[in-house]
Structures are given as C-alpha cells and as structure tokens.
Amino acid sequence: MGRETSSEGDARSNGRRGDNTIHPLEINPTAPPPRRRGGRDDFRPFRTWFPWLVPLFVVANIVLFVIAMYINDCPEKSQSCVLDVLGRFSFQPLKENPLFGPSSGTLLKMGALDVQKVVQDNQGWRLITCMWLHAGVVHVLANMLSLLFIGIRLEREFGFVRIGPLYVIAGFGGSLLSALFIQTSISVGASGALFGLLGAMLSELITNWTIYANKFAALLTLVIIIAINLAVGILPHVDNFAHVGGFITGFFLGFVILIRPQFGYINQKNAPLGYHRGSIKRKHKTYQYVLWIIAAIALIVGFTVGLVMLFRGVNVNEHCSWCHYLSCVPTSKWSCKAQSKSCLTSQSGHQLNLTCQDNGKTKVYNLSSMTDAASQIYDLCVELCS
C-alpha cells in the first residue's frame, strides 16, 4: 500500500507541513529502493490466516451426526426404516423424519434444545449442544456446505481466534431466542451460528467501511443474501427465531471483534526505512469506537435479560401477539400450528400405552426396561408426537 518512490527531480519538494504525504529524506539514484520494515517487499495491509478451525467444525458436526445415527439404531425400534441395508445406521421412516435422520428421542437424548428440560431440569447446556446436532442428512449437508462457503473466507481474513468464538456465541444467541419463543418442540442445527457469520459480515463491512472498494455493491449483495435466507425461515418446521437470534448476535459481535485499523495507520506503521511520516494517524476512526461500545452494551444487556427471562419460564409469545409470524406465516398450503408434546398414558401391568394428543398416534412400551420412567416417558412422548 506504500507510495512509489519519487523521481530525482521531485526529491527537493518538501510539501506543506502537517500533510499526510510520505516524503523521502534522501535519494541515491544508484542505490536499490528502500526495503520495508522487517525486509518485506510484498507488503500486505492485513495478515491472512490458514483456515483450519472451520473445517474442524464441519468434521465435528458430521461425526456427531454419525454418532446420532449409531445411537438411534432404527431397526431396533421400527420395522419400516429407510435404507435398512445400512443396519443400525438406517434412517427413521420418512413420515417421522423426512430429512433422513434419527428420531426426536435420539436427538433429545444427545442434547437437542428442549425448553422444559432447560428450565425445569436446569439443563442450560442444551443451549450449546443443540447447535452441533442435525435432524438429518439433508439438514447437515445444507448447513455444512454453507459453513464452508462463509466460514473459510472469514477465518482466512480474521483468524480462528476471532471466528471460533463468533461462531459459538452466535449459535448460543440463536438458541436463546429460539427457547424464548418456541417452547412446544425441540430444536437442533447450526443455522443460528451460520446466520451469526452473515450478521458479522454485514457489521464488519459497516465498521470497516472506509477501507473497502465497491462498498455499495458489496453491501447490496450481502443484504440480498441475508434477506433471502431469512425469508426461507417463514416456512413451517424451520426455526427462524434461531436464525434471527444468531444474526443479531453475530451482527453486534462483528462490531466488537472484527474491527480493523485504518489504511492511513497501516501505511505509517509499515513505511519503508529511511522515510519520515507526516502527522500521526489514529488506529481507528471515532465511529468505530462508538459502534464498538454500543454493540458491547447491547450484547451484555441482551444476553442477561434473555437468560433471566428463560429461566423464569417466560413465554415471550404471550407478550407479543405478532412475533410468531417471524418464524412461520400460515397460508392455504401449510399450517403453522405448533406440535403438542402432550400424551395420554395408561398402564397395564408392565406395559405403558402412550397416545399423542396432537396426532392421535398410539404406541405400547415395556415399563420393566425403563430405569428413569418419568424422564423416559417424556422423551417417548416427544418422539411419538414428532
């Protein structure tokens, strides 16, 4: 980014005092051009990183999905598994899980987000574990391809130290907003974290606005991509609250951890040896500091209020009559009616008969094989009503 050296005829022109031009002190036409600090001739204003954490996240998600399928063991519980040639890795019947994956009970056992377990059983860890689980092959492939496309670019530009926490905290923010609004079904997936990366890309463009070329074209493209993805979230069975929560969290985090120094500061810091610099450039613009403070306060307040409301058992839908439209808009083609997790039970000896009140499905279970009947009955009800 440094200027080219002036010609010999220009060497005597000192310019006005206090300007921002870098002036050569002395020029020897026979000497080689001065080297930059540290001997770097191929100066780059910002360091690039080798992306390894995002691919590791992808591998972790896929491995956990394989483990979920192993634990699920569909042939042990059902006679109509999909691709039964896969043995215990075969998928649940499509009427139960159209995404080619495990049962709801298996996902719940592995850490899916369930508000009742978070609030009543103090299992707050589910706000984190749910973002590493996926409902099926279609689900995990779509999310992991998106993560590779978005995440590798960000990690290459900002490094794993920033992108790792950004991904996890944004996923947590998505889980938190989802838990405040969707309290009648379980939720899994990395979509909240992915939308957090999109939100961070937007805030990074805003806070580092002065260093970008073609900034308006980049902004328009990014806004269109975000709008399309959020619009998909109004379809049924898609947890758009996780998308919105992750996006908002990532948007504010971007102002905090993706802030860059200005080019003027970088040029002065990396000026070639033998050159003097003009007036000292500040590392960041004033508006960057203002956005940093506002975003940090918004994150702290938002997480504090959200967690307090969650563990007090507040259902935000009761205080916002229109908010449910953010996640699903009913049409003549589909319904947004929430699935119930309420079951009627009857016992005969060691046999337990469960009937889901929402879909009318009935199934008989053996009580003698249950070690924790109360918890397992709830899990079986969730699976039956899925």
C-alpha positions in Angstrom: 0.0 0.0 0.0 3.1 2.3 0.2 3.6 5.0 -2.4 6.1 4.6 -5.2 9.4 6.5 -4.7 9.6 9.9 -6.3 11.8 10.8 -9.2 15.1 12.6 -8.6 13.6 15.9 -9.7 10.9 15.7 -7.1 13.2 14.9 -4.2 13.6 18.5 -3.2 10.0 19.3 -2.8 9.0 19.0 0.9 5.3 19.8 0.6 3.2 21.6 3.3 3.8 20.9 6.9 1.2 18.6 8.5 0.1 16.9 5.3 -0.3 13.2 5.0 2.3 12.6 2.3 5.3 10.3 3.0 8.5 12.3 1.9 11.9 10.7 1.1 14.8 12.2 3.1 17.5 11.4 0.6 17.6 9.7 -2.8 20.6 8.0 -4.3 19.8 7.1 -7.9 22.3 4.2 -7.8 21.0 2.7 -4.6 18.4 0.0 -4.5 14.9 1.0 -3.4 14.5 1.0 0.4 13.0 -2.1 2.0 10.0 -2.1 4.2 10.4 -2.9 7.9 11.3 -6.5 8.5 12.6 -6.9 5.0 9.1 -7.4 3.5 8.9 -6.3 -0.1 5.5 -7.9 -0.7 3.6 -5.7 1.8 0.1 -6.7 2.6 -2.0 -4.4 4.8 -3.7 -7.3 6.7 -2.5 -10.7 7.6 -4.1 -13.7 6.0 -4.6 -16.9 8.0 -4.7 -20.6 7.1 -8.3 -21.8 7.8 -8.4 -24.9 9.9 -11.0 -24.3 12.6 -14.0 -24.1 10.3 -13.1 -27.4 8.5 -12.7 -28.9 12.0 -16.2 -27.6 12.9 -17.6 -29.3 9.8 -15.9 -32.6 10.7 -17.2 -32.4 14.2 -20.8 -31.9 13.0 -20.6 -34.8 10.6 -19.1 -37.1 13.2 -21.8 -36.2 15.7 -24.4 -36.9 13.1 -22.9 -40.4 12.5 -22.9 -41.0 16.3 -26.5 -39.9 16.5 -27.4 -42.5 13.8 -25.5 -45.2 15.6 -27.3 -44.4 18.9 -30.6 -44.2 17.1 -30.5 -47.8 15.8 -33.7 -47.6 13.8 -34.1 -51.4 13.2 -34.3 -52.0 16.9 -37.3 -49.7 17.2 -39.1 -49.8 13.9 -39.9 -52.2 11.1 -40.0 -49.7 8.3 -36.6 -48.0 8.4 -35.3 -46.2 5.3 -32.2 -47.8 3.7 -32.3 -50.7 6.1 -29.2 -52.2 4.3 -27.3 -49.7 6.4 -28.2 -51.7 9.6 -28.3 -49.6 12.7 -27.3 -46.5 10.6 -30.5 -46.7 8.6 -32.9 -43.7 8.8 -36.2 -43.3 10.6 -39.4 -43.7 8.4 -39.9 -40.6 6.3 -43.3 -39.9 7.9 -41.4 -39.4 11.2 -38.3 -37.7 9.8 -38.4 -36.5 6.1 -34.8 -35.3 6.4 -33.3 -38.8 6.5 -32.1 -38.8 10.1 -32.7 -40.1 13.6 -35.7 -39.9 15.8 -36.6 -36.9 18.0 -36.0 -39.1 21.1 -32.4 -39.7 20.0 -31.8 -36.0 19.3 -33.3 -35.2 22.7 -31.0 -37.8 24.4 -27.9 -36.2 22.7 -28.7 -32.6 23.7 -31.4 -31.1 21.5 -32.9 -27.9 22.7 -36.0 -28.5 24.8 -37.2 -25.6 26.9 -38.8 -27.8 29.6 -35.6 -29.6 30.2 -33.6 -26.3 30.2 -35.9 -24.6 32.7 -37.3 -27.3 34.9 -34.3 -29.7 34.9 -31.6 -26.9 34.8 -30.0 -28.3 31.6 -28.8 -25.0 30.3 -26.0 -26.8 28.4 -28.6 -27.7 25.8 -28.4 -24.1 24.5 -24.9 -25.0 23.3 -25.1 -28.7 22.4 -28.2 -28.3 20.1 -26.1 -26.3 17.6 -23.8 -29.3 17.0 -26.7 -31.7 16.2 -28.7 -32.1 13.0 -32.1 -33.6 12.2 -31.0 -35.5 9.0 -28.6 -35.9 6.1 -30.3 -33.1 4.2 -30.0 -30.8 7.2 -26.4 -31.4 7.9 -25.2 -31.2 4.3 -27.0 -27.9 3.7 -25.6 -26.3 6.9 -22.0 -27.7 6.4 -21.8 -26.5 2.8 -22.9 -23.1 3.9 -20.4 -23.1 6.8 -17.6 -23.9 4.4 -18.6 -21.2 1.9 -19.0 -18.5 4.5 -16.7 -19.6 7.4 -13.5 -20.3 5.4 -13.5 -16.8 3.9 -14.0 -15.2 7.3 -11.3 -17.4 9.0 -8.8 -16.6 6.3 -9.3 -12.9 6.8 -9.7 -12.7 10.6 -8.2 -16.0 12.0 -9.5 -18.7 14.2 -9.2 -16.7 17.5 -12.0 -14.4 16.3 -14.1 -16.6 14.2 -14.3 -19.6 16.6 -15.9 -17.5 19.5 -18.0 -15.7 17.0 -19.5 -18.9 15.7 -20.2 -20.4 19.1 -21.6 -17.2 20.7 -23.8 -16.5 17.7 -25.1 -20.1 17.9 -25.8 -19.6 21.6 -27.7 -16.4 20.9 -29.8 -18.2 18.3 -30.6 -20.9 20.8 -31.6 -18.4 23.4 -34.1 -16.5 21.2 -35.5 -19.8 20.0 -36.0 -21.0 23.5 -37.9 -17.8 24.4 -40.4 -18.2 21.6 -40.6 -21.9 20.6 -41.5 -23.9 23.7 -43.6 -26.8 22.3 -41.0 -28.6 20.2 -37.3 -29.5 20.2 -34.7 -27.7 18.1 -31.3 -28.7 16.6 -29.0 -27.3 14.0 -26.1 -24.9 13.3 -28.3 -22.4 11.4 -28.2 -19.8 14.2 -24.3 -19.9 14.2 -24.4 -19.6 10.4 -26.6 -16.6 10.5 -24.3 -15.1 13.0 -21.5 -15.3 10.5 -23.7 -13.5 8.0 -24.6 -10.8 10.5 -20.9 -10.4 11.4 -20.0 -10.0 7.7 -22.6 -7.1 7.5 -21.3 -5.3 10.6 -17.7 -5.8 9.5 -18.5 -4.1 6.2 -20.1 -1.2 8.1 -17.4 -0.7 10.7 -14.6 -1.0 8.2 -16.5 1.0 5.6 -13.6 3.3 4.7 -11.2 0.6 3.7 -13.4 -1.1 1.1 -13.7 -0.5 -2.6 -17.0 -1.1 -4.3 -18.6 -1.0 -0.9 -22.1 -0.3 -2.0 -22.2 -3.3 -4.4 -20.8 -5.5 -1.6 -23.4 -4.2 0.8 -26.3 -4.7 -1.6 -25.2 -8.2 -2.4 -24.9 -9.2 1.3 -28.3 -7.7 2.2 -30.0 -9.6 -0.6 -28.4 -12.9 0.6 -29.4 -12.3 4.2 -33.0 -11.3 3.2 -33.4 -14.5 1.0 -32.2 -16.7 3.8 -34.4 -15.1 6.4 -37.4 -15.3 4.1 -36.9 -19.1 3.8 -37.3 -19.1 7.6 -41.0 -18.3 7.4 -41.7 -21.8 6.0 -43.2 -24.3 8.5 -40.8 -26.6 10.5 -38.0 -24.0 10.2 -36.8 -22.4 13.4 -36.4 -18.8 12.1 -36.1 -17.5 15.7 -32.7 -19.3 15.9 -31.8 -17.6 12.6 -32.9 -14.1 13.8 -31.2 -14.6 17.2 -27.9 -15.8 15.6 -28.0 -13.0 13.1 -28.5 -10.2 15.7 -25.8 -11.7 17.9 -23.3 -12.0 15.1 -24.2 -8.5 13.9 -23.3 -6.9 17.2 -20.2 -9.2 17.7 -18.9 -8.1 14.3 -18.6 -4.5 15.6 -16.6 -5.8 18.6 -14.2 -8.4 17.3 -13.9 -7.7 13.5 -12.8 -4.1 13.7 -9.8 -3.3 11.5 -7.2 -0.4 11.7 -7.4 2.3 9.0 -5.2 2.2 6.0 -3.5 5.5 6.9 -2.4 4.0 10.2 -1.2 0.8 8.5 0.8 2.8 5.9 2.6 4.8 8.5 3.3 1.7 10.6 4.8 -0.1 7.7 6.5 2.8 5.9 9.9 1.9 4.3 13.0 2.5 6.3 14.6 5.9 5.5 11.2 7.6 5.2 9.7 10.0 7.6 5.9 10.2 8.2 3.6 13.1 8.3 1.0 13.7 11.0 0.3 10.6 13.2 -2.7 8.7 12.1 -5.1 7.2 14.6 -5.5 3.4 14.5 -9.4 3.6 14.4 -12.0 6.1 13.4 -14.2 7.7 16.1 -17.3 6.0 14.7 -15.7 2.6 15.1 -15.2 3.2 18.8 -18.8 4.4 19.1 -20.2 1.3 17.3 -17.9 -0.9 19.5 -19.3 0.5 22.7 -23.0 0.3 21.6 -22.6 -3.3 20.4 -20.8 -4.4 23.6 -23.6 -2.9 25.7 -26.3 -4.4 23.5 -24.8 -7.9 23.8 -24.3 -7.8 27.6 -27.9 -6.5 28.2 -29.4 -8.8 25.6 -27.9 -12.0 27.0 -28.6 -11.0 30.6 -32.2 -10.2 30.0 -32.8 -13.2 27.8 -31.3 -15.7 30.2 -33.2 -14.2 33.2 -36.5 -14.5 31.2 -35.7 -18.0 30.1 -35.0 -19.4 33.5 -38.0 -17.7 34.9 -40.1 -19.6 32.4 -41.3 -16.6 30.4 -43.0 -17.3 27.1 -42.4 -14.2 25.0 -45.3 -15.1 22.7 -47.7 -14.2 25.5 -46.4 -10.7 25.4 -46.0 -10.3 21.6 -49.1 -11.3 19.6 -47.4 -11.0 16.2 -43.9 -12.3 16.8 -44.8 -15.8 15.8 -45.1 -14.6 12.2 -41.3 -14.1 12.2 -40.9 -17.9 12.2 -43.9 -19.1 10.2 -46.5 -17.4 8.1 -49.6 -19.5 7.5 -51.0 -19.9 4.0 -53.5 -22.1 2.3 -50.7 -24.5 1.5 -49.5 -25.1 5.1 -50.3 -24.6 8.7 -48.1 -23.1 11.4 -49.9 -24.9 14.2 -47.3 -25.9 16.8 -47.0 -29.6 17.6 -48.1 -30.7 21.0 -45.9 -32.8 23.3 -48.8 -33.9 25.5 -49.6 -37.6 25.7 -52.3 -39.6 27.4 -51.0 -42.6 29.4 -52.5 -45.8 30.6 -50.7 -48.7 32.3 -51.5 -52.4 32.3 -49.0 -54.4 34.3 -45.6 -53.7 32.9 -47.0 -52.2 29.7 -47.4 -48.5 29.2 -49.7 -47.2 26.5 -49.0 -43.7 25.2 -51.3 -41.7 22.9 -50.1 -38.3 21.4 -53.0 -35.8 21.8 -51.9 -33.9 18.8 -51.7 -36.5 16.1 -53.5 -39.4 17.7 -50.6 -41.9 17.3 -50.5 -44.7 19.9 -47.7 -47.0 21.0 -47.1 -49.6 23.7 -43.9 -49.6 25.7 -42.4 -52.0 28.2 -42.0 -50.4 31.6 -39.7 -53.0 33.0 -36.9 -51.8 30.7 -37.2 -48.2 31.9 -34.7 -47.0 34.5 -36.0 -43.4 34.9 -39.7 -43.8 34.0 -40.7 -40.1 34.3 -37.9 -38.8 32.1 -38.2 -41.6 29.6 -41.9 -41.3 29.2 -41.5 -37.6 28.4 -38.8 -38.5 25.8 -41.1 -41.2 24.3 -43.9 -38.7 24.1 -41.7 -36.2 22.2 -40.8 -39.0 19.8 -44.4 -40.1 19.4 -45.6 -36.6 18.6 -42.8 -35.8 16.2 
